[in-house]
Amino acid sequence: MKRKKRLWQCVVDFLGDSSPFMTLVGKVTLVIVVQICWFLSSLPVVTAGAATAAAYAVFHERRELSYLTAVPFFFRRMRVLWKKAALLWLPFLLLGLFFTMDLWLLLRRQLFNNVLLLTPLLIAASLWGITLLWLFPLLSRRSEQAPGALLRSAFLLGLGELWRSFAAILLFLIPVVLLLFFPQIFWSLSPVWMLAGFSLPAWIAWRLLEPVLDRTKL
């Protein structure tokens, strides 16, 4: 009987709400839920900025949310942020398309060894990516600030925390690198991209950026 009780107690402890296993399951489920909400909300493209800010808001409140309460919270934050997010997102989207077209033309014309053309483009694209990386986490935390102030803060934080910026950007580029250079690995991991292709890198990136956002007031 003692062995049975001990075994049962081990099972209860393992599956308890506060157990490490169930805590991990809760985190994984939350990441998947955020991925689904973000993907569906980003389909109109115009709303992708608001969806991204809402995803970061969920990660900020992750200790207070379950995967069930995360869904209504996500959409409440998205409704609050979508106008300002769209105002910030659309110019960045157009710039991103411009950089992508330029890089594609350089690649097609085999001009990647042309330093005079490539260097300014890479510098501009890097500044674009760094600012974009910090912009929507900032919006999720400081929604009362004007768009210009958010842009300024995102740019300064991105430059001031370069190692965090580049580490987070690399996380988002992993699927792109795999698709371009290791397509077999990319397609074998397609379930991962479907379930957490954005939300997992965003969650890890948030953990990198959060300490700076907590201590910095710009």
C-alpha positions as CSV (number, residue, x, y, z in Angstrom):
1,M,0.0,0.0,0.0
2,K,2.8,2.4,0.8
3,R,4.4,1.8,-2.6
4,K,1.0,2.5,-4.3
5,K,0.5,5.7,-2.3
6,R,4.0,6.8,-3.2
7,L,3.5,6.0,-6.8
8,W,0.1,7.7,-6.9
9,Q,1.7,10.7,-5.2
10,C,4.4,10.9,-7.8
11,V,1.8,10.9,-10.5
12,V,-0.1,13.6,-8.8
13,D,3.0,15.7,-8.3
14,F,4.1,15.1,-11.9
15,L,0.7,16.2,-13.3
16,G,0.0,18.9,-10.7
17,D,-0.7,22.5,-11.9
18,S,2.5,23.8,-10.4
19,S,4.7,20.8,-11.5
20,P,7.6,21.6,-13.9
21,F,6.1,19.3,-16.5
22,M,2.7,21.0,-16.5
23,T,4.4,24.4,-16.4
24,L,6.2,23.5,-19.6
25,V,3.0,22.2,-21.2
26,G,1.3,25.5,-20.3
27,K,4.1,27.5,-21.9
28,V,4.1,25.4,-25.1
29,T,0.3,25.6,-25.3
30,L,0.4,29.4,-24.8
31,V,3.0,29.7,-27.6
32,I,0.8,27.7,-30.0
33,V,-2.3,29.7,-29.1
34,V,-0.5,32.9,-29.8
35,Q,0.7,31.6,-33.1
36,I,-2.8,30.7,-34.2
37,C,-4.2,34.1,-33.0
38,W,-1.3,36.0,-34.7
39,F,-1.6,34.1,-38.0
40,L,-5.4,34.5,-38.3
41,S,-5.2,38.2,-37.3
42,S,-2.3,38.9,-39.8
43,L,-4.1,37.5,-42.8
44,P,-5.4,41.0,-43.9
45,V,-1.7,42.1,-43.8
46,V,-2.7,45.6,-42.7
47,T,-3.5,44.2,-39.2
48,A,-0.1,42.3,-38.9
49,G,1.4,45.1,-36.8
50,A,-1.4,45.1,-34.3
51,A,-1.3,41.3,-34.1
52,T,2.4,41.4,-33.4
53,A,2.0,44.0,-30.7
54,A,-0.8,42.0,-29.2
55,A,1.4,38.9,-29.2
56,Y,4.1,40.7,-27.3
57,A,1.4,41.9,-24.8
58,V,0.4,38.3,-24.1
59,F,4.0,37.4,-23.5
60,H,4.4,40.4,-21.1
61,E,1.3,39.2,-19.1
62,R,2.2,35.5,-19.5
63,R,2.3,34.9,-15.7
64,E,-1.2,36.1,-15.3
65,L,-2.7,34.3,-18.3
66,S,-3.5,30.8,-19.2
67,Y,-3.9,29.5,-22.8
68,L,-7.7,30.0,-22.4
69,T,-7.6,33.6,-21.1
70,A,-4.8,34.5,-23.6
71,V,-7.2,34.5,-26.5
72,P,-9.6,37.2,-25.3
73,F,-6.7,39.2,-23.9
74,F,-5.0,39.0,-27.3
75,F,-8.0,40.4,-29.2
76,R,-8.7,43.1,-26.6
77,R,-5.1,44.4,-26.9
78,M,-5.3,44.2,-30.7
79,R,-8.5,46.3,-30.8
80,V,-6.8,48.9,-28.6
81,L,-3.6,49.0,-30.6
82,W,-4.6,48.4,-34.2
83,K,-4.9,52.1,-35.4
84,K,-1.5,53.2,-34.0
85,A,0.0,49.8,-35.0
86,A,-1.3,50.1,-38.6
87,L,0.1,53.7,-38.8
88,L,3.6,52.4,-37.8
89,W,3.4,49.0,-39.7
90,L,2.4,50.1,-43.2
91,P,5.5,52.3,-43.9
92,F,7.8,49.5,-42.5
93,L,6.0,47.0,-44.8
94,L,6.6,49.2,-47.8
95,L,10.2,49.7,-46.9
96,G,10.6,45.9,-46.4
97,L,9.2,45.2,-49.8
98,F,11.6,47.8,-51.3
99,F,14.6,46.2,-49.6
100,T,13.5,42.7,-50.7
101,M,13.1,43.8,-54.3
102,D,16.5,45.5,-54.3
103,L,18.2,42.5,-52.9
104,W,16.4,40.2,-55.4
105,L,17.6,42.4,-58.3
106,L,21.2,42.4,-57.1
107,L,21.0,38.6,-56.8
108,R,19.4,38.1,-60.2
109,R,22.0,40.4,-61.8
110,Q,24.8,38.7,-59.9
111,L,25.9,42.0,-58.3
112,F,26.3,40.7,-54.8
113,N,30.1,41.3,-55.0
114,N,29.4,45.0,-55.8
115,V,30.4,46.6,-52.5
116,L,29.2,50.1,-53.5
117,L,25.7,48.8,-54.1
118,L,25.4,46.2,-51.5
119,T,26.9,47.9,-48.4
120,P,24.4,50.9,-48.2
121,L,21.5,48.6,-48.8
122,L,22.6,46.2,-46.1
123,I,23.1,49.0,-43.6
124,A,19.7,50.5,-44.4
125,A,18.0,47.1,-44.1
126,S,19.7,46.4,-40.8
127,L,18.6,49.7,-39.3
128,W,15.1,48.9,-40.6
129,G,15.1,45.4,-39.0
130,I,16.5,46.7,-35.7
131,T,13.9,49.4,-35.4
132,L,11.1,47.1,-36.4
133,L,12.2,44.5,-33.9
134,W,11.9,46.9,-31.0
135,L,8.9,48.9,-32.2
136,F,6.0,46.5,-31.5
137,P,7.3,45.3,-28.1
138,L,7.5,49.0,-27.2
139,L,4.0,49.6,-28.5
140,S,2.6,46.8,-26.4
141,R,4.2,48.4,-23.3
142,R,3.8,52.1,-24.1
143,S,0.6,52.4,-26.1
144,E,0.0,55.9,-24.8
145,Q,3.1,57.3,-26.6
146,A,2.9,59.1,-29.9
147,P,4.1,57.1,-33.0
148,G,7.1,59.5,-33.4
149,A,8.2,58.9,-29.8
150,L,7.9,55.1,-30.3
151,L,10.0,55.2,-33.5
152,R,12.7,57.2,-31.8
153,S,12.8,54.9,-28.7
154,A,12.8,51.8,-30.9
155,F,15.7,53.1,-33.0
156,L,17.8,54.2,-30.0
157,L,17.2,51.0,-28.1
158,G,18.0,48.9,-31.1
159,L,21.4,50.7,-31.6
160,G,22.1,50.7,-27.8
161,E,21.5,47.0,-27.5
162,L,23.0,45.7,-30.7
163,W,23.8,42.2,-29.4
164,R,20.2,41.7,-28.3
165,S,18.9,43.2,-31.5
166,F,21.0,40.9,-33.8
167,A,20.4,37.8,-31.6
168,A,16.6,38.4,-31.9
169,I,16.7,39.1,-35.6
170,L,18.7,35.9,-36.2
171,L,16.0,33.9,-34.4
172,F,13.4,35.2,-37.0
173,L,15.8,34.5,-39.9
174,I,16.3,30.8,-39.0
175,P,13.4,29.6,-41.2
176,V,14.5,31.8,-44.1
177,V,18.1,30.5,-43.9
178,L,16.9,26.9,-43.7
179,L,14.6,27.4,-46.7
180,L,17.3,28.9,-48.8
181,F,20.2,26.6,-47.9
182,F,18.7,23.5,-46.3
183,P,15.3,23.1,-47.9
184,Q,15.0,19.4,-46.8
185,I,15.4,20.4,-43.2
186,F,13.0,23.3,-43.6
187,W,10.2,21.1,-45.0
188,S,10.8,18.3,-42.5
189,L,10.2,21.0,-39.8
190,S,7.0,22.3,-41.4
191,P,4.8,21.3,-38.4
192,V,7.0,23.5,-36.2
193,W,6.6,26.5,-38.5
194,M,2.8,26.0,-38.6
195,L,2.5,25.7,-34.8
196,A,5.1,28.2,-33.7
197,G,6.9,29.7,-36.6
198,F,6.4,33.2,-35.4
199,S,5.4,32.9,-31.8
200,L,8.4,30.8,-30.6
201,P,11.0,33.2,-32.0
202,A,8.9,36.1,-30.7
203,W,8.7,34.6,-27.2
204,I,12.5,34.1,-27.1
205,A,13.1,37.6,-28.5
206,W,10.7,39.0,-25.9
207,R,12.8,37.4,-23.2
208,L,15.9,39.1,-24.6
209,L,14.2,42.5,-24.9
210,E,12.1,42.5,-21.7
211,P,14.9,43.3,-19.2
212,V,15.8,46.4,-21.3
213,L,12.2,47.5,-21.6
214,D,11.7,47.0,-17.8
215,R,14.6,49.3,-16.8
216,T,14.6,51.9,-19.6
217,K,12.5,55.0,-19.9
218,L,13.0,56.9,-23.1
